[in-house]
Amino acid sequence: MEVRIANVIDSLFYFYEILIIVWCLISWIPRRSGSVIDDIASVLDRIVGPYLRVFQRIIPPVGGIDFSPIIAVLVLGLIKRLIVRVLV
């Protein structure tokens, strides 16, 4: 049973990591109000924005480039490994 729960948690964390990566990619695309990209970006920002803002407050942009999503994904991976290790 614990292995099943660990697999579900692993999948959820992986999905969230993918959402962060998609958020990063979409942030490079110019948006127009009301466009599909704008709608997708808004939804992604509601999902991953609060988590990313924690790291954006700690890690300032360097040369206009925001490295906080990289750290956020690394921390998410560490948390995932700890949780899965405890469950298995």
C-alpha positions in Angstrom: 0.0 0.0 0.0 2.8 2.4 0.9 4.4 1.8 -2.5 1.2 2.8 -4.3 1.0 6.0 -2.3 4.6 6.7 -3.0 4.0 6.2 -6.7 1.1 8.6 -6.7 3.0 11.2 -4.7 6.0 10.8 -7.1 3.7 11.3 -10.1 2.0 14.4 -8.6 5.4 15.9 -7.8 6.6 15.1 -11.3 3.5 16.7 -12.8 4.0 19.8 -10.7 7.7 20.0 -11.9 6.4 19.8 -15.5 4.0 22.7 -14.8 6.8 24.8 -13.5 8.8 24.1 -16.7 5.9 24.9 -18.9 5.3 28.1 -16.9 9.0 29.1 -17.6 8.6 28.4 -21.3 5.4 30.3 -21.6 6.9 33.3 -19.8 9.1 33.7 -22.9 6.2 34.0 -25.3 4.7 37.4 -25.8 1.1 37.6 -24.6 -1.9 39.5 -25.7 -4.8 40.0 -23.4 -7.5 37.4 -24.0 -5.3 35.1 -26.1 -5.1 31.4 -25.5 -1.5 31.7 -24.3 -2.6 34.4 -21.8 -5.3 32.1 -20.5 -2.9 29.2 -20.1 -0.3 31.5 -18.4 -2.9 32.8 -16.0 -4.0 29.3 -15.0 -0.3 28.2 -14.6 0.4 31.3 -12.5 -2.4 30.4 -10.2 -1.1 26.9 -9.8 2.7 27.4 -9.6 2.9 31.1 -8.8 2.6 30.9 -5.0 5.3 28.3 -4.8 7.6 30.1 -7.1 7.1 33.5 -5.4 8.6 32.0 -2.2 11.9 31.5 -4.1 11.6 34.7 -6.0 11.6 36.6 -2.7 14.8 34.9 -1.7 16.7 34.8 -5.0 16.8 38.0 -7.0 17.1 37.9 -10.8 20.6 38.0 -12.1 21.0 40.1 -15.2 17.3 40.1 -15.7 17.1 36.3 -15.6 15.1 34.6 -12.9 16.9 31.5 -11.6 14.3 30.9 -8.9 12.4 28.2 -10.9 15.5 26.1 -11.1 16.0 26.2 -7.3 12.2 25.6 -6.9 12.4 22.4 -9.0 15.5 21.2 -7.1 13.8 21.8 -3.7 10.7 20.1 -5.0 12.8 17.1 -6.0 14.4 16.9 -2.6 11.0 17.1 -0.8 9.7 14.4 -3.2 12.6 12.1 -2.4 12.2 12.6 1.3 8.5 11.8 1.3 8.9 8.8 -1.0 11.8 7.5 1.1 9.7 7.7 4.3 6.8 5.9 2.7 8.8 3.0 1.1 
